[in-house]
Amino acid sequence: MENLEKAIAKIKEALPGMTLLENEPMAEHCSFRIGGPVRALAVPEGVSSLAKVSSILKDHELAPFILGNGTNLLPPDEGLSELFMISTEKLQKLFLLPDGAIYAEAGVSLSKLASFAQQNGLQGLEFASGIPGSVGGGCFINAGAYGGEMKDAVESVVCLYTPDQGLYELSAEQCAFAYRKSYFSTHPGCVILSAVFRLQPGDKDEIAAKMREMNEKRRAKQPLELPSAGSAFKRPEGHYAGALIEQAGLKGYTVGGAQVSPKHAGFVVNRGGATSHDVYDLMMHVHNTVYRESGVQLEPEIIILPPDYKLEDHSPKALRNQITINAPAEE
């Protein structure tokens, strides 16, 4: 804690104009609208100030937790008193490169990226038009929908590697994209800064029509009217999580303010006043019931931060190890 307080003071001194929120409620920064205060949340104006914050943290033997749009995150009700977060929300550069590829910084929303591609007559990102995340988060988990994934459009990604404060450009192959994971989600310390997207020319009107069709399907099938973090569980091989949950009779199942959506069983929603404990307990019950009924173990797609989360456990790999449910618990 002493190092954290010293780092906060140093960052204030070095970057007096940067937004630095202290004891900031995480409910204001995640789509679930759940979570207690994080000790500090920096919102750098650009890559250089982000790198400066990261460098100061490294000097104090600390590592940041990188926050995108918070659309796949469940923070604890108790707060995160020993954590320093860096938001990429102001990394918003988006433009066409001379060779026709699209350059986008990490904070650009996927819907804005997809619209930009459509406006420039480029196809291949239609699937992303309704995904609520950002470019950084989308690359981190290889976001996808309706048969499309980030891996299908990404040409390269630039990241800051916090252990050595170096900038690295990874090709699409080096990004090791797979279902809901990437090189970045399995290697600690990678901060995605930007990506280049290589798309194919297409008809603007046809691209727009395809985007409208996909978004109409989303509105019809998904509970977009309530706070959630998207799909609660990853798709198990050979199955669909939502179908397994519905077959187990859990559609509409409720714990406190959290509920398995009556509209789509693959979503857990905040009906109002839900706590992180409500969501976690509900997900455990769903996991255990589905396992008993079908023998399939569901793996959380939501990143669940435990109340005792520490800076030394900052890596995505550490997070995923903590939240994976390997066997049904006694109820």
N, C-alpha and C positions, 0 to 999 in steps of 0.2 A: 504493500500500500504506500509506503514511503516513496518508492521509486515512481509510482504513478502520480503522486501529488507533485513531486519535483518536475516530472515531465510536463504536467499540465501547466505549471508555472512558467516553464521554459518556452512552451508553445505559445502561451499568451504574450510573452516578451518578444519572441521572434516573429510572430504573425498577428499583430494587434488588430488588423482589419478583418481577419477571418472569423466567421461564425463558429463559436465554440460553446456548445450547450452543456451545462453541467447539471447532473441529477435530472436528466431529461426523461420524461415518461415514454417508454417504448411503445405504449399504446398509440402514440401520435405518429409512429413511424413504421407500423406494420399493418398489413391489410386485415389481420384478425381483430385489430383494435383491442389488443390485450397486451399487458406487460407493465411491470414497474420501472423505476428509473435506472438508467445506465449512468455510471459515474461521469463520463464525458463523451460527447459526440461532436466531432469536428466535421465541418462542411466546407472543404476547400473549394476555392473558385476555379482551380484548374490543376493540371498534372503537376506543375512545379511546386505548388503549395502542398499538394498531397504528398509528394516525395519528401518535402521538408518536414512535414509532420511525422512521417514514417521514420525519417532519419533521426529525429529527436527521440522518438520512442525507442529506437534501436540503441541509441547512446545510453538509455536508461534501462536496457535489457528487457524491453517490453515489445510486444507485438500487437498490432491493431486487429480488431475484428472489422471486416469490410461489409458495409451495409449498402445494398442496392435499393430497390423499391420496397423491400420488406414484404414481398408477396408470397414468400415460401418459408416464413419464419414464425416460431412460437416462442416469445421471450417469457421468462418466469414472472409471476406476480410479485415475488419478493424483490425483484430488481437485480441489477448487475453492478454491485458496488466496486468491483475490482476490474472493471473492463473499460477499455478505451475503444470507441468505435470511430471509424471514418466513413462518412457517406460520400458516395460518388454522384449524388444527384445533380451537381452543377457541372459535371463533365458532359457538355451538351453539343460539342462540335459534330456537324453532320454535313457532308458535302460529297460531290462526285469527284473522283480522281481523273486525271487526264486520260487514262486508259479506259474509263467508263465504269470502273469499280466504285463501290460506295465505301467511304470512310466514316465510321461512327464511334464516338467516345462512349465510355461505359455507362454513363448516366442517361443516354438517349433511350426513351421507352421503345419497346418492340413495336407497339402500334404506330408510333411516329416513324420509325424506320421503315415499316411496311408501306405506310402511306407515301413516304419519300420515294421509295422504289417505284410504286405505282405511278406517281406523278412524272417520273422520268422514264416511263415505259419499260421497266425492268421487272421480270417475273421470277418467282422462286421464294418470295417471302410472304406470300399470301397467308400461309398458315399462322404467321406471327401477329397478324393484325388484331387479334382479340386476346392475345396472351398479355397479362397485366405486368410482366416483369420488364427489366431493362436489358440493354445489350450485354453488360457485364454479367448479370445474373443468368441471362439466357445462355451465354457461352459457358459459364461455370457448370451448369447442369445439363447442357445440351437440350434446351427447351424444345418442345415439339408439340404438334397437334395435327389431326386430320392427315396423317401420313407424311408430314414434313418435319424436319428437324434442323437445328442450327447447323449441324455438320454438313448439310446439303448446300449451304450458301456461304459458309465462312471460308475465306482464302487464307487469312492469317490473323493472329492475335498478338498484341503487344502487352506485356505485363511487367510490373515492378516486382522483383524478387526481394522481399524484405530482409532476409538474412545477409545479403551482400549489397543491398540497395542498387542492384544492377537492373538495367532495362533489357528485356529480351523479346525478340519477335519469333513466334512459333508458327510454323506452317500448319495447315489444317490437319495433316497427317501427324505432326508432333503434338497437336492438341489432344490426340487419342480420344476422340469423341466416341461415346457408347451410350446405351440407354440411361438417361438421367445422370450421366457423369462425364468427366473429362480429365485431362491431365491436371487441371487446376483444382479440381475437387479431391484429388488424391495426393497432391503434393503441397505440404504446408508452405505458407508464406508468399503465394502468388497473388498479386493484386492486378486484376485485369483492368487495363487503362483504355484500350480501344480495339477495334476489329475492322478488317477489310472484308467486304462481301462481294463475291463475283457472281453475277446474275446473268440471265439470258434476256435478250430483247423480247418484248411482247406488246400486244395491243393494250393501250391504257384502259379502254372501256371493258375489255374482256377481263383484265386483271381486277378492275374495280368490282365487276359483277361477281367474280369468284370470291373476293373478300367479303362482299355483302352476304353471299350465300353462307359462308362459313360462320359469320357473326350472327346471322339469323338462327342457325343451328345452335350456337352457344346460348343465345338468349332463350331459346325454346327448351333446352335440356338442362342448363346449368343454373344454380341458384345465385345469379349475379346480383340480386337485390339485397343479399345479406353478407356481412363480413365473413371472409374465409381465407384460406391460404391455398386455394385451388385443390387439386387432387390430394387427398390425405395420404393415400398409399400408392406405391409404385405398382405398375401392372405386372403381376406374377406371370412367369412363362406359361403359355398355354391357357391363360385365363384372363378375365377382366375383374379388377378389384371391386368395382361397383356392383357387378352381377353377383359375385360371391357374397357380398355384404347383404344384398337384397334377398338372395336365396336363404340366407341365415335368419331372415325375419327381422333385420335390424334397421330397415328404412324408417326414419322418424324416431329412432331410439335417442333418448335424451339423458344427459347428466348435467344438472344445474342449468346454465345458460347455453351449453353446447349441445348440438344435435346433429345426428346423421341426417342429411338433407332429405326431406320427403320427395324432392324433385329429382335428385340424383344421388344415389347412395354412396358414390365415390367421394362426396364432399362432406366435410364437417363444417358446420356454420355456427356463428355466434348469433344466437337469437336475441341477445341483449343481456349484458352483465356477465357473460361467460368469463371464467378465469382460466389460466393456463392449466390448473389442476383439473378443471372440468373437462377440458379438451383431452388432456393426457389420459385421464381415467376412462373417458369414452373410447379413445383409440385402443387402449389396452383391452377393454371389454370386447370391442369389435375384433381385434386380433385373436383373442382367445376363443371367442365363439366361432369365428370362421375356421380356425384351426380344428376345433372339435368336430365341426360339421363337414368339412371338406378335406382336412389334412393339409391344406395350403397355408403357409405362413406368410402373412402380409408384412411388407417392409415399409416403414414410414417414408413418404416423399417429403413431408414437412421437416425442416430442420428445427429440432426441439432443443432449446438452450436450458440446461438444468440450473437450479438456483445456486449451486455451488460452482458454477462455471468460472474457471480461472484463466488468466492470460496465457499461462504456459500451455493450456489446452486449446489454443486459438485455432489450430488448423482444422480445415474441413474434415480431414480424415479422422481426427480425434472426435469431432462432433458426431460423425456418422457411427463410430464405434460405440459412443455413449448411448445413442438412441435406438440402435438396432435391437429388436426384440427377438431373441433366439428361441424362446420356448414359452408356452403358455404359463402364465402365473396363476397361482391359486386364488380363487375369488371367494 
